[in-house]
Amino acid sequence: MRGWLQIVAVVALLHVLLRIGIAALFDELGGWHCSRLVSRLARRLRRRRAPVVPLRRPIEDVGADLRRLHASFHREGLRFAKYEGCRQAYDRVLGEAAEMLEVTHLLAVLPPGRELDRERERVELLLEDAGLLPHPWAA
């Protein structure tokens, strides 16, 4: 007798919890006494997440890094290791500046070679027009 009573109590409890959960999902908790707790839980589950906005450095800092790396990248007579490290850093900062100005670029996707060099020149021209890089004739 005692085992049947426990089974009936568990089934009744599950039935009540199921009804509370369904009512919480449809905002129909007006008649429930524990509605405050259940509605809080339901709101947490249904809460819409805000869009994630990437943190960015100030444009002045990006511009200063871009001008500094531009000067050292376009210098002649660098060793290969120094040139390659400078090129990678310059491409990263160039891509960051292009993303801040909402310019589409392929700097992070292209492998080193002629296509990457052409893409870098294209992005440099766009950033020169935006005022982040100095014009070659204004040196």
C-alpha positions as CSV (number, residue, x, y, z in Angstrom):
1,M,0.0,0.0,0.0
2,R,2.8,2.4,0.9
3,G,4.6,1.9,-2.5
4,W,1.4,2.7,-4.5
5,L,0.9,5.9,-2.4
6,Q,4.5,7.0,-3.3
7,I,4.0,6.3,-7.0
8,V,0.7,8.3,-7.0
9,A,2.3,11.2,-5.1
10,V,5.3,11.3,-7.6
11,V,2.9,11.2,-10.6
12,A,0.8,14.0,-9.1
13,L,3.9,16.1,-8.3
14,L,5.2,15.6,-11.9
15,H,1.8,16.6,-13.3
16,V,1.7,19.8,-11.2
17,L,5.3,20.7,-12.2
18,L,4.6,20.0,-15.8
19,R,1.5,22.3,-15.7
20,I,3.5,25.0,-14.0
21,G,6.3,24.8,-16.6
22,I,3.8,25.0,-19.5
23,A,2.0,27.9,-17.9
24,A,5.3,29.7,-17.3
25,L,6.3,29.3,-21.0
26,F,3.0,30.8,-22.1
27,D,2.8,33.5,-19.4
28,E,-0.3,32.1,-17.8
29,L,0.8,32.0,-14.2
30,G,-2.0,34.2,-12.8
31,G,-3.6,31.4,-10.7
32,W,-0.5,29.8,-9.3
33,H,0.8,30.6,-5.8
34,C,4.4,30.0,-6.7
35,S,4.1,32.1,-9.8
36,R,6.8,34.6,-8.8
37,L,9.5,32.0,-8.6
38,V,8.5,30.1,-11.7
39,S,8.0,33.2,-13.8
40,R,11.5,34.5,-12.8
41,L,13.0,31.2,-13.9
42,A,11.0,31.2,-17.1
43,R,12.1,34.8,-17.8
44,R,15.8,33.8,-17.3
45,L,15.3,30.9,-19.8
46,R,13.5,33.1,-22.4
47,R,15.7,36.2,-22.0
48,R,17.0,37.3,-25.3
49,R,20.7,37.8,-25.4
50,A,22.0,41.1,-26.6
51,P,24.1,41.1,-29.7
52,V,27.8,40.8,-28.9
53,V,29.7,43.8,-30.0
54,P,33.4,43.2,-30.4
55,L,35.7,45.4,-28.4
56,R,37.9,47.6,-30.5
57,R,40.8,49.8,-29.9
58,P,40.4,53.5,-30.5
59,I,40.9,54.5,-34.1
60,E,43.7,56.9,-33.1
61,D,45.7,54.0,-31.6
62,V,45.1,51.8,-34.7
63,G,46.2,54.7,-37.0
64,A,49.4,55.3,-35.0
65,D,50.3,51.6,-35.1
66,L,49.4,51.6,-38.8
67,R,51.7,54.5,-39.6
68,R,54.6,53.1,-37.5
69,L,54.3,49.7,-39.2
70,H,53.8,51.2,-42.6
71,A,57.1,53.1,-42.3
72,S,59.1,50.0,-41.1
73,F,57.4,47.6,-43.6
74,H,58.2,49.7,-46.6
75,R,61.9,50.2,-45.6
76,E,64.5,48.5,-47.8
77,G,67.3,46.2,-46.7
78,L,65.5,44.2,-44.0
79,R,66.4,40.6,-43.2
80,F,63.9,38.0,-44.3
81,A,62.8,37.1,-40.7
82,K,62.3,40.7,-39.7
83,Y,60.5,41.5,-43.0
84,E,58.2,38.5,-42.5
85,G,57.4,39.4,-38.9
86,C,56.8,43.0,-39.9
87,R,54.6,42.0,-42.8
88,Q,52.4,39.8,-40.6
89,A,52.0,42.5,-38.0
90,Y,51.3,45.1,-40.7
91,D,48.7,42.9,-42.3
92,R,46.9,42.4,-39.0
93,V,46.8,46.1,-38.2
94,L,45.9,46.9,-41.8
95,G,43.0,44.4,-41.5
96,E,41.9,45.8,-38.2
97,A,41.8,49.4,-39.6
98,A,39.9,48.2,-42.7
99,E,37.3,46.4,-40.4
100,M,36.9,49.6,-38.4
101,L,36.2,51.5,-41.6
102,E,33.9,48.7,-42.8
103,V,36.1,48.0,-45.8
104,T,35.9,44.5,-47.1
105,H,39.3,42.8,-47.3
106,L,41.0,39.4,-47.8
107,L,44.2,40.1,-45.8
108,A,43.5,37.4,-43.2
109,V,42.6,34.8,-45.9
110,L,45.1,35.0,-48.7
111,P,48.4,33.2,-48.5
112,P,51.6,35.2,-49.0
113,G,52.2,36.0,-52.6
114,R,51.2,38.3,-55.4
115,E,47.5,38.2,-54.6
116,L,48.1,39.3,-51.0
117,D,50.4,42.0,-52.2
118,R,47.8,43.4,-54.5
119,E,45.1,43.1,-51.8
120,R,47.4,45.0,-49.4
121,E,48.0,47.8,-52.0
122,R,44.2,48.0,-52.5
123,V,43.5,48.3,-48.8
124,E,46.4,50.8,-48.4
125,L,44.8,53.1,-51.1
126,L,41.4,52.9,-49.4
127,L,43.0,53.8,-46.0
128,E,45.0,56.6,-47.6
129,D,41.7,58.1,-48.9
130,A,40.2,57.7,-45.4
131,G,43.1,59.6,-43.9
132,L,44.6,56.8,-41.8
133,L,47.7,56.4,-43.9
134,P,49.8,59.3,-45.3
135,H,49.7,59.9,-49.0
136,P,53.0,59.0,-50.8
137,W,53.3,62.5,-52.3
138,A,52.6,64.2,-48.9
139,A,55.7,62.9,-47.2
